[in-house]
Amino acid sequence: MAMLFTDDLVTGNEMIDSQHKELIDKINALLISCENKADKAGAVKMLNYLADYTDFHFSAEEQLQKEIEYPGYNEHIKKHEELRQTVNQLHEMLEEEEGPTEAFVERVNSKVVDWLNYHIKTFDRSVAEYKFMRDNTQRI
């Protein structure tokens, strides 16, 4: 099941939104690679690519939060760590299997796709709104 960047995922922050679109593309590429159950190497390659881009994105988000002195910074970092741990668990799953199984795909959907949807709609939107309010104090 492909993940789509829909209007309800827009935070209003151009950097965050563009990176989320790219992150969703990486997740979809991983899911597509899983269609060939025998292609363990392809799934590992796409999972590594997703992990690398996730680290890049989280670093950018965390830097933004530091710059704007976002009050929920510590909690947000803990949420990012949850996804990093999930990606590590997915690596372990692939190591143990001959290729991406249905259980692996289910885990990607429940622990990555669902997590990201919720995270963007709540945590990331909160950061974008805080930044907007901070940058536009004259509107208050």
A tleap script that builds the chain and sets N, CA, C and O, in Angstrom:
source leaprc.protein.ff14SB
mol = sequence {
  NMET ALA MET LEU PHE THR ASP ASP LEU VAL
  THR GLY ASN GLU MET ILE ASP SER GLN HIE
  LYS GLU LEU ILE ASP LYS ILE ASN ALA LEU
  LEU ILE SER CYS GLU ASN LYS ALA ASP LYS
  ALA GLY ALA VAL LYS MET LEU ASN TYR LEU
  ALA ASP TYR THR ASP PHE HIE PHE SER ALA
  GLU GLU GLN LEU GLN LYS GLU ILE GLU TYR
  PRO GLY TYR ASN GLU HIE ILE LYS LYS HIE
  GLU GLU LEU ARG GLN THR VAL ASN GLN LEU
  HIE GLU MET LEU GLU GLU GLU GLU GLY PRO
  THR GLU ALA PHE VAL GLU ARG VAL ASN SER
  LYS VAL VAL ASP TRP LEU ASN TYR HIE ILE
  LYS THR PHE ASP ARG SER VAL ALA GLU TYR
  LYS PHE MET ARG ASP ASN THR GLN ARG CILE
}
set mol.1.N position { 0.846 -1.178 0.000 }
set mol.1.CA position { 0.000 0.000 0.000 }
set mol.1.C position { 0.890 1.239 0.000 }
set mol.1.O position { 1.661 1.455 0.935 }
set mol.2.N position { 0.783 2.028 -1.021 }
set mol.2.CA position { 1.617 3.227 -1.146 }
set mol.2.C position { 1.121 4.321 -0.204 }
set mol.2.O position { -0.076 4.454 0.050 }
set mol.3.N position { 2.054 5.081 0.294 }
set mol.3.CA position { 1.736 6.237 1.122 }
set mol.3.C position { 1.680 7.455 0.216 }
set mol.3.O position { 2.518 7.615 -0.672 }
set mol.4.N position { 0.699 8.309 0.440 }
set mol.4.CA position { 0.543 9.508 -0.365 }
set mol.4.C position { 0.745 10.751 0.492 }
set mol.4.O position { 0.379 10.780 1.667 }
set mol.5.N position { 1.330 11.768 -0.110 }
set mol.5.CA position { 1.450 13.059 0.562 }
set mol.5.C position { 0.168 13.825 0.261 }
set mol.5.O position { 0.026 14.424 -0.806 }
set mol.6.N position { -0.747 13.800 1.197 }
set mol.6.CA position { -2.056 14.427 1.028 }
set mol.6.C position { -2.107 15.759 1.769 }
set mol.6.O position { -1.215 16.078 2.554 }
set mol.7.N position { -3.155 16.526 1.512 }
set mol.7.CA position { -3.287 17.854 2.118 }
set mol.7.C position { -3.238 17.825 3.643 }
set mol.7.O position { -2.777 18.780 4.266 }
set mol.8.N position { -3.708 16.739 4.243 }
set mol.8.CA position { -3.698 16.681 5.704 }
set mol.8.C position { -2.296 16.469 6.277 }
set mol.8.O position { -2.112 16.494 7.494 }
set mol.9.N position { -1.306 16.261 5.400 }
set mol.9.CA position { 0.076 16.129 5.848 }
set mol.9.C position { 0.879 17.422 5.665 }
set mol.9.O position { 2.048 17.483 6.044 }
set mol.10.N position { 0.263 18.438 5.094 }
set mol.10.CA position { 0.944 19.714 4.886 }
set mol.10.C position { 1.083 20.420 6.233 }
set mol.10.O position { 0.104 20.619 6.951 }
set mol.11.N position { 2.318 20.791 6.557 }
set mol.11.CA position { 2.564 21.515 7.813 }
set mol.11.C position { 2.572 23.030 7.590 }
set mol.11.O position { 2.360 23.806 8.522 }
set mol.12.N position { 2.817 23.435 6.357 }
set mol.12.CA position { 2.935 24.859 6.071 }
set mol.12.C position { 4.372 25.350 6.083 }
set mol.12.O position { 4.638 26.501 5.739 }
set mol.13.N position { 5.304 24.485 6.479 }
set mol.13.CA position { 6.722 24.837 6.455 }
set mol.13.C position { 7.327 24.178 5.217 }
set mol.13.O position { 7.331 22.953 5.101 }
set mol.14.N position { 7.832 24.987 4.303 }
set mol.14.CA position { 8.300 24.486 3.008 }
set mol.14.C position { 9.398 23.432 3.146 }
set mol.14.O position { 9.358 22.409 2.462 }
set mol.15.N position { 10.369 23.668 4.016 }
set mol.15.CA position { 11.463 22.714 4.182 }
set mol.15.C position { 10.931 21.375 4.698 }
set mol.15.O position { 11.251 20.321 4.148 }
set mol.16.N position { 10.134 21.424 5.737 }
set mol.16.CA position { 9.603 20.198 6.328 }
set mol.16.C position { 8.732 19.459 5.316 }
set mol.16.O position { 8.858 18.245 5.157 }
set mol.17.N position { 7.854 20.184 4.634 }
set mol.17.CA position { 6.951 19.538 3.681 }
set mol.17.C position { 7.708 18.900 2.519 }
set mol.17.O position { 7.377 17.788 2.108 }
set mol.18.N position { 8.712 19.581 1.988 }
set mol.18.CA position { 9.456 19.005 0.866 }
set mol.18.C position { 10.223 17.762 1.311 }
set mol.18.O position { 10.328 16.792 0.560 }
set mol.19.N position { 10.753 17.790 2.518 }
set mol.19.CA position { 11.465 16.610 3.023 }
set mol.19.C position { 10.500 15.466 3.316 }
set mol.19.O position { 10.843 14.300 3.121 }
set mol.20.N position { 9.300 15.790 3.781 }
set mol.20.CA position { 8.311 14.736 4.004 }
set mol.20.C position { 7.920 14.065 2.687 }
set mol.20.O position { 7.745 12.847 2.639 }
set mol.21.N position { 7.785 14.845 1.634 }
set mol.21.CA position { 7.475 14.266 0.321 }
set mol.21.C position { 8.574 13.295 -0.094 }
set mol.21.O position { 8.292 12.203 -0.586 }
set mol.22.N position { 9.811 13.690 0.104 }
set mol.22.CA position { 10.946 12.825 -0.250 }
set mol.22.C position { 10.966 11.574 0.630 }
set mol.22.O position { 11.234 10.476 0.143 }
set mol.23.N position { 10.687 11.737 1.909 }
set mol.23.CA position { 10.655 10.606 2.832 }
set mol.23.C position { 9.568 9.609 2.420 }
set mol.23.O position { 9.784 8.398 2.459 }
set mol.24.N position { 8.417 10.117 2.031 }
set mol.24.CA position { 7.328 9.255 1.558 }
set mol.24.C position { 7.745 8.529 0.285 }
set mol.24.O position { 7.420 7.355 0.112 }
set mol.25.N position { 8.453 9.202 -0.597 }
set mol.25.CA position { 8.967 8.546 -1.806 }
set mol.25.C position { 9.887 7.379 -1.444 }
set mol.25.O position { 9.842 6.325 -2.078 }
set mol.26.N position { 10.720 7.575 -0.423 }
set mol.26.CA position { 11.644 6.511 0.006 }
set mol.26.C position { 10.873 5.327 0.584 }
set mol.26.O position { 11.216 4.174 0.321 }
set mol.27.N position { 9.841 5.603 1.364 }
set mol.27.CA position { 9.016 4.535 1.931 }
set mol.27.C position { 8.343 3.755 0.803 }
set mol.27.O position { 8.324 2.524 0.815 }
set mol.28.N position { 7.798 4.475 -0.163 }
set mol.28.CA position { 7.141 3.811 -1.292 }
set mol.28.C position { 8.124 2.977 -2.107 }
set mol.28.O position { 7.779 1.896 -2.583 }
set mol.29.N position { 9.339 3.474 -2.266 }
set mol.29.CA position { 10.359 2.701 -2.986 }
set mol.29.C position { 10.675 1.410 -2.228 }
set mol.29.O position { 10.868 0.360 -2.842 }
set mol.30.N position { 10.727 1.487 -0.905 }
set mol.30.CA position { 10.950 0.286 -0.099 }
set mol.30.C position { 9.803 -0.701 -0.307 }
set mol.30.O position { 10.038 -1.891 -0.514 }
set mol.31.N position { 8.573 -0.213 -0.253 }
set mol.31.CA position { 7.422 -1.098 -0.429 }
set mol.31.C position { 7.412 -1.733 -1.823 }
set mol.31.O position { 7.075 -2.908 -1.970 }
set mol.32.N position { 7.778 -0.960 -2.832 }
set mol.32.CA position { 7.847 -1.512 -4.191 }
set mol.32.C position { 8.917 -2.594 -4.262 }
set mol.32.O position { 8.713 -3.632 -4.893 }
set mol.33.N position { 10.060 -2.355 -3.615 }
set mol.33.CA position { 11.132 -3.360 -3.639 }
set mol.33.C position { 10.695 -4.659 -2.958 }
set mol.33.O position { 11.229 -5.727 -3.257 }
set mol.34.N position { 9.740 -4.569 -2.059 }
set mol.34.CA position { 9.270 -5.752 -1.343 }
set mol.34.C position { 8.337 -6.619 -2.181 }
set mol.34.O position { 8.047 -7.756 -1.810 }
set mol.35.N position { 7.873 -6.097 -3.295 }
set mol.35.CA position { 6.976 -6.880 -4.147 }
set mol.35.C position { 7.666 -8.121 -4.689 }
set mol.35.O position { 7.019 -9.143 -4.918 }
set mol.36.N position { 8.991 -8.039 -4.897 }
set mol.36.CA position { 9.764 -9.209 -5.306 }
set mol.36.C position { 10.306 -9.852 -4.031 }
set mol.36.O position { 11.373 -9.481 -3.542 }
set mol.37.N position { 9.566 -10.808 -3.508 }
set mol.37.CA position { 9.892 -11.425 -2.216 }
set mol.37.C position { 11.293 -12.040 -2.171 }
set mol.37.O position { 11.885 -12.173 -1.100 }
set mol.38.N position { 11.810 -12.408 -3.325 }
set mol.38.CA position { 13.130 -13.043 -3.362 }
set mol.38.C position { 14.274 -12.032 -3.395 }
set mol.38.O position { 15.441 -12.413 -3.308 }
set mol.39.N position { 13.946 -10.746 -3.520 }
set mol.39.CA position { 14.989 -9.721 -3.670 }
set mol.39.C position { 15.357 -9.114 -2.316 }
set mol.39.O position { 15.047 -7.957 -2.031 }
set mol.40.N position { 16.018 -9.912 -1.500 }
set mol.40.CA position { 16.443 -9.434 -0.186 }
set mol.40.C position { 17.420 -8.263 -0.320 }
set mol.40.O position { 17.322 -7.281 0.416 }
set mol.41.N position { 18.355 -8.372 -1.253 }
set mol.41.CA position { 19.363 -7.319 -1.432 }
set mol.41.C position { 18.696 -5.997 -1.818 }
set mol.41.O position { 19.094 -4.937 -1.335 }
set mol.42.N position { 17.694 -6.058 -2.676 }
set mol.42.CA position { 16.986 -4.839 -3.074 }
set mol.42.C position { 16.252 -4.205 -1.912 }
set mol.42.O position { 16.257 -2.984 -1.757 }
set mol.43.N position { 15.619 -5.033 -1.093 }
set mol.43.CA position { 14.906 -4.508 0.079 }
set mol.43.C position { 15.882 -3.903 1.084 }
set mol.43.O position { 15.614 -2.849 1.662 }
set mol.44.N position { 17.012 -4.572 1.288 }
set mol.44.CA position { 18.027 -4.043 2.213 }
set mol.44.C position { 18.547 -2.703 1.696 }
set mol.44.O position { 18.707 -1.754 2.464 }
set mol.45.N position { 18.809 -2.633 0.401 }
set mol.45.CA position { 19.308 -1.380 -0.193 }
set mol.45.C position { 18.302 -0.247 0.014 }
set mol.45.O position { 18.689 0.861 0.387 }
set mol.46.N position { 17.026 -0.512 -0.222 }
set mol.46.CA position { 16.012 0.536 -0.069 }
set mol.46.C position { 15.807 0.892 1.402 }
set mol.46.O position { 15.560 2.054 1.725 }
set mol.47.N position { 15.906 -0.087 2.291 }
set mol.47.CA position { 15.783 0.199 3.725 }
set mol.47.C position { 16.959 1.051 4.183 }
set mol.47.O position { 16.783 1.961 4.993 }
set mol.48.N position { 18.149 0.771 3.679 }
set mol.48.CA position { 19.313 1.607 4.008 }
set mol.48.C position { 19.127 3.032 3.496 }
set mol.48.O position { 19.454 4.000 4.183 }
set mol.49.N position { 18.600 3.144 2.289 }
set mol.49.CA position { 18.338 4.456 1.696 }
set mol.49.C position { 17.316 5.218 2.537 }
set mol.49.O position { 17.478 6.413 2.786 }
set mol.50.N position { 16.260 4.523 2.973 }
set mol.50.CA position { 15.253 5.138 3.844 }
set mol.50.C position { 15.881 5.573 5.168 }
set mol.50.O position { 15.615 6.672 5.654 }
set mol.51.N position { 16.709 4.712 5.743 }
set mol.51.CA position { 17.359 5.040 7.018 }
set mol.51.C position { 18.247 6.274 6.879 }
set mol.51.O position { 18.228 7.154 7.740 }
set mol.52.N position { 19.017 6.340 5.809 }
set mol.52.CA position { 19.897 7.493 5.588 }
set mol.52.C position { 19.095 8.776 5.423 }
set mol.52.O position { 19.445 9.805 6.000 }
set mol.53.N position { 18.020 8.723 4.638 }
set mol.53.CA position { 17.232 9.937 4.430 }
set mol.53.C position { 16.495 10.325 5.708 }
set mol.53.O position { 16.333 11.510 5.997 }
set mol.54.N position { 16.053 9.339 6.468 }
set mol.54.CA position { 15.390 9.623 7.749 }
set mol.54.C position { 16.348 10.365 8.674 }
set mol.54.O position { 15.960 11.344 9.311 }
set mol.55.N position { 17.591 9.908 8.753 }
set mol.55.CA position { 18.587 10.592 9.591 }
set mol.55.C position { 18.805 12.025 9.116 }
set mol.55.O position { 18.871 12.947 9.928 }
set mol.56.N position { 18.917 12.213 7.806 }
set mol.56.CA position { 19.083 13.551 7.242 }
set mol.56.C position { 17.892 14.441 7.623 }
set mol.56.O position { 18.071 15.568 8.086 }
set mol.57.N position { 16.695 13.927 7.426 }
set mol.57.CA position { 15.485 14.699 7.711 }
set mol.57.C position { 15.375 15.029 9.199 }
set mol.57.O position { 15.101 16.171 9.567 }
set mol.58.N position { 15.587 14.029 10.048 }
set mol.58.CA position { 15.493 14.274 11.481 }
set mol.58.C position { 16.523 15.292 11.940 }
set mol.58.O position { 16.227 16.128 12.794 }
set mol.59.N position { 17.720 15.235 11.392 }
set mol.59.CA position { 18.751 16.224 11.750 }
set mol.59.C position { 18.308 17.627 11.366 }
set mol.59.O position { 18.496 18.570 12.135 }
set mol.60.N position { 17.726 17.771 10.191 }
set mol.60.CA position { 17.257 19.090 9.745 }
set mol.60.C position { 16.122 19.590 10.636 }
set mol.60.O position { 16.099 20.758 11.027 }
set mol.61.N position { 15.195 18.710 10.950 }
set mol.61.CA position { 14.077 19.105 11.826 }
set mol.61.C position { 14.567 19.481 13.218 }
set mol.61.O position { 14.118 20.470 13.797 }
set mol.62.N position { 15.478 18.696 13.743 }
set mol.62.CA position { 15.987 18.959 15.085 }
set mol.62.C position { 16.792 20.255 15.125 }
set mol.62.O position { 16.734 20.988 16.113 }
set mol.63.N position { 17.536 20.541 14.070 }
set mol.63.CA position { 18.268 21.810 13.988 }
set mol.63.C position { 17.299 22.984 13.953 }
set mol.63.O position { 17.513 23.987 14.634 }
set mol.64.N position { 16.237 22.865 13.167 }
set mol.64.CA position { 15.210 23.909 13.118 }
set mol.64.C position { 14.614 24.125 14.502 }
set mol.64.O position { 14.428 25.265 14.926 }
set mol.65.N position { 14.316 23.047 15.203 }
set mol.65.CA position { 13.727 23.171 16.529 }
set mol.65.C position { 14.666 23.876 17.502 }
set mol.65.O position { 14.223 24.674 18.328 }
set mol.66.N position { 15.951 23.586 17.407 }
set mol.66.CA position { 16.927 24.287 18.250 }
set mol.66.C position { 16.939 25.774 17.930 }
set mol.66.O position { 16.938 26.617 18.828 }
set mol.67.N position { 16.950 26.084 16.632 }
set mol.67.CA position { 17.018 27.483 16.205 }
set mol.67.C position { 15.821 28.303 16.684 }
set mol.67.O position { 15.966 29.472 17.042 }
set mol.68.N position { 14.650 27.692 16.689 }
set mol.68.CA position { 13.449 28.438 17.092 }
set mol.68.C position { 13.127 28.238 18.570 }
set mol.68.O position { 12.119 28.739 19.068 }
set mol.69.N position { 13.992 27.503 19.265 }
set mol.69.CA position { 13.811 27.223 20.690 }
set mol.69.C position { 12.447 26.587 20.957 }
set mol.69.O position { 11.701 27.008 21.841 }
set mol.70.N position { 12.150 25.567 20.168 }
set mol.70.CA position { 10.877 24.863 20.271 }
set mol.70.C position { 10.761 24.182 21.628 }
set mol.70.O position { 11.640 23.404 21.997 }
set mol.71.N position { 9.696 24.458 22.381 }
set mol.71.CA position { 9.585 23.926 23.744 }
set mol.71.C position { 9.377 22.408 23.818 }
set mol.71.O position { 9.633 21.811 24.864 }
set mol.72.N position { 8.925 21.780 22.750 }
set mol.72.CA position { 8.710 20.335 22.750 }
set mol.72.C position { 9.862 19.547 22.177 }
set mol.72.O position { 9.701 18.385 21.803 }
set mol.73.N position { 11.031 20.171 22.103 }
set mol.73.CA position { 12.213 19.573 21.458 }
set mol.73.C position { 12.549 18.185 22.010 }
set mol.73.O position { 12.707 17.240 21.236 }
set mol.74.N position { 12.659 18.049 23.329 }
set mol.74.CA position { 13.086 16.771 23.916 }
set mol.74.C position { 12.094 15.654 23.617 }
set mol.74.O position { 12.503 14.534 23.310 }
set mol.75.N position { 10.812 15.936 23.701 }
set mol.75.CA position { 9.801 14.930 23.400 }
set mol.75.C position { 9.847 14.551 21.919 }
set mol.75.O position { 9.680 13.385 21.561 }
set mol.76.N position { 10.074 15.544 21.069 }
set mol.76.CA position { 10.121 15.304 19.632 }
set mol.76.C position { 11.297 14.383 19.281 }
set mol.76.O position { 11.160 13.482 18.454 }
set mol.77.N position { 12.430 14.614 19.904 }
set mol.77.CA position { 13.605 13.763 19.661 }
set mol.77.C position { 13.310 12.314 20.063 }
set mol.77.O position { 13.729 11.381 19.378 }
set mol.78.N position { 12.595 12.131 21.164 }
set mol.78.CA position { 12.232 10.774 21.595 }
set mol.78.C position { 11.377 10.091 20.531 }
set mol.78.O position { 11.538 8.897 20.278 }
set mol.79.N position { 10.482 10.831 19.918 }
set mol.79.CA position { 9.639 10.272 18.857 }
set mol.79.C position { 10.486 9.889 17.636 }
set mol.79.O position { 10.257 8.854 17.010 }
set mol.80.N position { 11.454 10.727 17.313 }
set mol.80.CA position { 12.350 10.393 16.203 }
set mol.80.C position { 13.114 9.105 16.505 }
set mol.80.O position { 13.317 8.275 15.619 }
set mol.81.N position { 13.529 8.946 17.742 }
set mol.81.CA position { 14.274 7.751 18.132 }
set mol.81.C position { 13.410 6.496 17.964 }
set mol.81.O position { 13.923 5.426 17.635 }
set mol.82.N position { 12.098 6.628 18.189 }
set mol.82.CA position { 11.190 5.488 17.986 }
set mol.82.C position { 11.300 4.963 16.555 }
set mol.82.O position { 11.392 3.755 16.337 }
set mol.83.N position { 11.291 5.872 15.588 }
set mol.83.CA position { 11.364 5.430 14.199 }
set mol.83.C position { 12.734 4.850 13.879 }
set mol.83.O position { 12.838 3.870 13.141 }
set mol.84.N position { 13.769 5.440 14.422 }
set mol.84.CA position { 15.110 4.879 14.206 }
set mol.84.C position { 15.173 3.434 14.725 }
set mol.84.O position { 15.737 2.559 14.068 }
set mol.85.N position { 14.596 3.193 15.895 }
set mol.85.CA position { 14.567 1.840 16.461 }
set mol.85.C position { 13.766 0.886 15.579 }
set mol.85.O position { 14.145 -0.270 15.390 }
set mol.86.N position { 12.658 1.387 15.044 }
set mol.86.CA position { 11.845 0.570 14.137 }
set mol.86.C position { 12.643 0.173 12.906 }
set mol.86.O position { 12.591 -0.979 12.476 }
set mol.87.N position { 13.378 1.114 12.339 }
set mol.87.CA position { 14.191 0.810 11.162 }
set mol.87.C position { 15.245 -0.238 11.513 }
set mol.87.O position { 15.507 -1.137 10.714 }
set mol.88.N position { 15.847 -0.138 12.681 }
set mol.88.CA position { 16.814 -1.156 13.127 }
set mol.88.C position { 16.150 -2.529 13.240 }
set mol.88.O position { 16.732 -3.540 12.847 }
set mol.89.N position { 14.929 -2.560 13.780 }
set mol.89.CA position { 14.201 -3.820 13.895 }
set mol.89.C position { 13.866 -4.389 12.514 }
set mol.89.O position { 13.907 -5.602 12.309 }
set mol.90.N position { 13.539 -3.512 11.579 }
set mol.90.CA position { 13.270 -3.962 10.212 }
set mol.90.C position { 14.526 -4.565 9.581 }
set mol.90.O position { 14.449 -5.563 8.864 }
set mol.91.N position { 15.675 -3.956 9.848 }
set mol.91.CA position { 16.940 -4.527 9.363 }
set mol.91.C position { 17.128 -5.937 9.927 }
set mol.91.O position { 17.503 -6.860 9.203 }
set mol.92.N position { 16.864 -6.091 11.218 }
set mol.92.CA position { 17.006 -7.405 11.853 }
set mol.92.C position { 16.055 -8.418 11.224 }
set mol.92.O position { 16.431 -9.568 10.997 }
set mol.93.N position { 14.819 -7.992 10.941 }
set mol.93.CA position { 13.850 -8.879 10.296 }
set mol.93.C position { 14.358 -9.353 8.948 }
set mol.93.O position { 14.265 -10.536 8.619 }
set mol.94.N position { 14.898 -8.419 8.165 }
set mol.94.CA position { 15.411 -8.788 6.843 }
set mol.94.C position { 16.607 -9.730 6.949 }
set mol.94.O position { 16.765 -10.639 6.133 }
set mol.95.N position { 17.446 -9.509 7.957 }
set mol.95.CA position { 18.614 -10.370 8.150 }
set mol.95.C position { 18.180 -11.811 8.406 }
set mol.95.O position { 18.815 -12.753 7.933 }
set mol.96.N position { 17.087 -11.973 9.163 }
set mol.96.CA position { 16.635 -13.302 9.561 }
set mol.96.C position { 15.875 -14.024 8.456 }
set mol.96.O position { 15.774 -15.250 8.484 }
set mol.97.N position { 15.346 -13.301 7.500 }
set mol.97.CA position { 14.522 -13.884 6.440 }
set mol.97.C position { 15.305 -13.970 5.132 }
set mol.97.O position { 16.360 -13.356 4.975 }
set mol.98.N position { 14.759 -14.747 4.201 }
set mol.98.CA position { 15.379 -14.874 2.886 }
set mol.98.C position { 15.043 -13.695 1.985 }
set mol.98.O position { 15.696 -13.480 0.964 }
set mol.99.N position { 14.052 -12.955 2.356 }
set mol.99.CA position { 13.619 -11.795 1.585 }
set mol.99.C position { 12.512 -11.099 2.338 }
set mol.99.O position { 12.141 -11.534 3.428 }
set mol.100.N position { 11.976 -10.026 1.785 }
set mol.100.CA position { 10.905 -9.301 2.472 }
set mol.100.C position { 9.612 -10.114 2.506 }
set mol.100.O position { 9.000 -10.362 1.467 }
set mol.101.N position { 9.206 -10.521 3.690 }
set mol.101.CA position { 8.006 -11.328 3.872 }
set mol.101.C position { 6.776 -10.431 4.008 }
set mol.101.O position { 6.882 -9.207 4.082 }
set mol.102.N position { 5.606 -11.076 4.039 }
set mol.102.CA position { 4.372 -10.318 4.285 }
set mol.102.C position { 4.411 -9.664 5.652 }
set mol.102.O position { 3.926 -8.546 5.823 }
set mol.103.N position { 4.983 -10.350 6.622 }
set mol.103.CA position { 5.110 -9.786 7.971 }
set mol.103.C position { 5.984 -8.531 7.952 }
set mol.103.O position { 5.713 -7.562 8.661 }
set mol.104.N position { 7.035 -8.565 7.131 }
set mol.104.CA position { 7.912 -7.396 7.001 }
set mol.104.C position { 7.129 -6.219 6.420 }
set mol.104.O position { 7.209 -5.104 6.934 }
set mol.105.N position { 6.378 -6.468 5.354 }
set mol.105.CA position { 5.587 -5.404 4.718 }
set mol.105.C position { 4.538 -4.867 5.693 }
set mol.105.O position { 4.309 -3.659 5.767 }
set mol.106.N position { 3.898 -5.780 6.444 }
set mol.106.CA position { 2.928 -5.342 7.455 }
set mol.106.C position { 3.588 -4.440 8.486 }
set mol.106.O position { 3.010 -3.437 8.904 }
set mol.107.N position { 4.808 -4.802 8.895 }
set mol.107.CA position { 5.523 -4.003 9.889 }
set mol.107.C position { 5.876 -2.632 9.316 }
set mol.107.O position { 5.771 -1.627 10.018 }
set mol.108.N position { 6.294 -2.577 8.047 }
set mol.108.CA position { 6.577 -1.289 7.405 }
set mol.108.C position { 5.317 -0.422 7.413 }
set mol.108.O position { 5.371 0.766 7.730 }
set mol.109.N position { 4.185 -1.029 7.062 }
set mol.109.CA position { 2.935 -0.260 7.026 }
set mol.109.C position { 2.486 0.199 8.407 }
set mol.109.O position { 2.057 1.342 8.564 }
set mol.110.N position { 2.577 -0.663 9.402 }
set mol.110.CA position { 2.077 -0.304 10.726 }
set mol.110.C position { 3.061 0.532 11.538 }
set mol.110.O position { 2.655 1.407 12.303 }
set mol.111.N position { 4.348 0.262 11.373 }
set mol.111.CA position { 5.341 0.931 12.214 }
set mol.111.C position { 6.069 2.083 11.532 }
set mol.111.O position { 6.731 2.872 12.206 }
set mol.112.N position { 5.962 2.196 10.219 }
set mol.112.CA position { 6.605 3.307 9.509 }
set mol.112.C position { 5.546 4.214 8.893 }
set mol.112.O position { 5.505 5.408 9.189 }
set mol.113.N position { 4.695 3.661 8.045 }
set mol.113.CA position { 3.681 4.477 7.370 }
set mol.113.C position { 2.727 5.098 8.387 }
set mol.113.O position { 2.524 6.312 8.389 }
set mol.114.N position { 2.146 4.272 9.245 }
set mol.114.CA position { 1.192 4.790 10.236 }
set mol.114.C position { 1.873 5.753 11.207 }
set mol.114.O position { 1.317 6.795 11.555 }
set mol.115.N position { 3.091 5.390 11.644 }
set mol.115.CA position { 3.835 6.259 12.561 }
set mol.115.C position { 4.071 7.618 11.919 }
set mol.115.O position { 3.845 8.651 12.549 }
set mol.116.N position { 4.525 7.623 10.663 }
set mol.116.CA position { 4.845 8.876 9.992 }
set mol.116.C position { 3.599 9.733 9.788 }
set mol.116.O position { 3.638 10.945 10.003 }
set mol.117.N position { 2.503 9.118 9.377 }
set mol.117.CA position { 1.249 9.867 9.222 }
set mol.117.C position { 0.881 10.582 10.516 }
set mol.117.O position { 0.597 11.779 10.512 }
set mol.118.N position { 0.888 9.849 11.612 }
set mol.118.CA position { 0.537 10.436 12.909 }
set mol.118.C position { 1.552 11.500 13.320 }
set mol.118.O position { 1.179 12.579 13.779 }
set mol.119.N position { 2.825 11.192 13.154 }
set mol.119.CA position { 3.889 12.108 13.573 }
set mol.119.C position { 3.805 13.446 12.833 }
set mol.119.O position { 3.935 14.509 13.439 }
set mol.120.N position { 3.589 13.381 11.536 }
set mol.120.CA position { 3.495 14.615 10.749 }
set mol.120.C position { 2.289 15.432 11.181 }
set mol.120.O position { 2.397 16.642 11.376 }
set mol.121.N position { 1.149 14.783 11.333 }
set mol.121.CA position { -0.102 15.488 11.653 }
set mol.121.C position { -0.093 16.094 13.046 }
set mol.121.O position { -0.838 17.038 13.310 }
set mol.122.N position { 0.722 15.580 13.927 }
set mol.122.CA position { 0.735 16.084 15.304 }
set mol.122.C position { 2.044 16.811 15.622 }
set mol.122.O position { 2.063 18.036 15.746 }
set mol.123.N position { 3.128 16.058 15.752 }
set mol.123.CA position { 4.392 16.625 16.200 }
set mol.123.C position { 4.976 17.637 15.209 }
set mol.123.O position { 5.352 18.743 15.596 }
set mol.124.N position { 5.051 17.254 13.932 }
set mol.124.CA position { 5.674 18.154 12.959 }
set mol.124.C position { 4.810 19.378 12.673 }
set mol.124.O position { 5.331 20.477 12.482 }
set mol.125.N position { 3.511 19.193 12.644 }
set mol.125.CA position { 2.622 20.340 12.443 }
set mol.125.C position { 2.766 21.321 13.615 }
set mol.125.O position { 2.716 22.535 13.418 }
set mol.126.N position { 2.941 20.803 14.807 }
set mol.126.CA position { 3.123 21.652 15.981 }
set mol.126.C position { 4.389 22.497 15.853 }
set mol.126.O position { 4.383 23.678 16.199 }
set mol.127.N position { 5.462 21.904 15.362 }
set mol.127.CA position { 6.711 22.648 15.162 }
set mol.127.C position { 6.495 23.762 14.135 }
set mol.127.O position { 6.905 24.902 14.355 }
set mol.128.N position { 5.856 23.431 13.024 }
set mol.128.CA position { 5.613 24.422 11.972 }
set mol.128.C position { 4.732 25.563 12.477 }
set mol.128.O position { 4.983 26.729 12.176 }
set mol.129.N position { 3.704 25.220 13.243 }
set mol.129.CA position { 2.821 26.254 13.786 }
set mol.129.C position { 3.559 27.129 14.786 }
set mol.129.O position { 3.377 28.346 14.800 }
set mol.130.N position { 4.391 26.520 15.623 }
set mol.130.CA position { 5.171 27.289 16.589 }
set mol.130.C position { 6.102 28.259 15.866 }
set mol.130.O position { 6.207 29.426 16.241 }
set mol.131.N position { 6.774 27.768 14.829 }
set mol.131.CA position { 7.683 28.625 14.061 }
set mol.131.C position { 6.914 29.767 13.416 }
set mol.131.O position { 7.371 30.910 13.443 }
set mol.132.N position { 5.760 29.479 12.841 }
set mol.132.CA position { 4.965 30.522 12.209 }
set mol.132.C position { 4.557 31.580 13.231 }
set mol.132.O position { 4.693 32.776 12.975 }
set mol.133.N position { 4.063 31.150 14.376 }
set mol.133.CA position { 3.637 32.097 15.422 }
set mol.133.C position { 4.820 32.906 15.941 }
set mol.133.O position { 4.697 34.104 16.194 }
set mol.134.N position { 5.955 32.254 16.096 }
set mol.134.CA position { 7.162 32.932 16.582 }
set mol.134.C position { 7.626 33.984 15.576 }
set mol.134.O position { 8.059 35.069 15.964 }
set mol.135.N position { 7.534 33.661 14.281 }
set mol.135.CA position { 7.996 34.562 13.247 }
set mol.135.C position { 6.986 35.672 12.914 }
set mol.135.O position { 7.322 36.634 12.223 }
set mol.136.N position { 5.772 35.534 13.401 }
set mol.136.CA position { 4.716 36.488 13.057 }
set mol.136.C position { 4.032 37.024 14.312 }
set mol.136.O position { 2.805 37.030 14.408 }
set mol.137.N position { 4.820 37.463 15.250 }
set mol.137.CA position { 4.273 37.952 16.508 }
set mol.137.C position { 3.398 39.182 16.348 }
set mol.137.O position { 2.531 39.444 17.181 }
set mol.138.N position { 3.622 39.942 15.276 }
set mol.138.CA position { 2.818 41.138 15.061 }
set mol.138.C position { 1.369 40.798 14.729 }
set mol.138.O position { 0.502 41.670 14.794 }
set mol.139.N position { 1.097 39.557 14.379 }
set mol.139.CA position { -0.267 39.148 14.031 }
set mol.139.C position { -1.079 38.785 15.261 }
set mol.139.O position { -2.303 38.677 15.190 }
set mol.140.N position { -0.412 38.597 16.378 }
set mol.140.CA position { -1.112 38.172 17.610 }
set mol.140.C position { -1.785 39.351 18.263 }
set mol.140.O position { -2.421 39.199 19.306 }
savepdb mol mol.pdb
quit
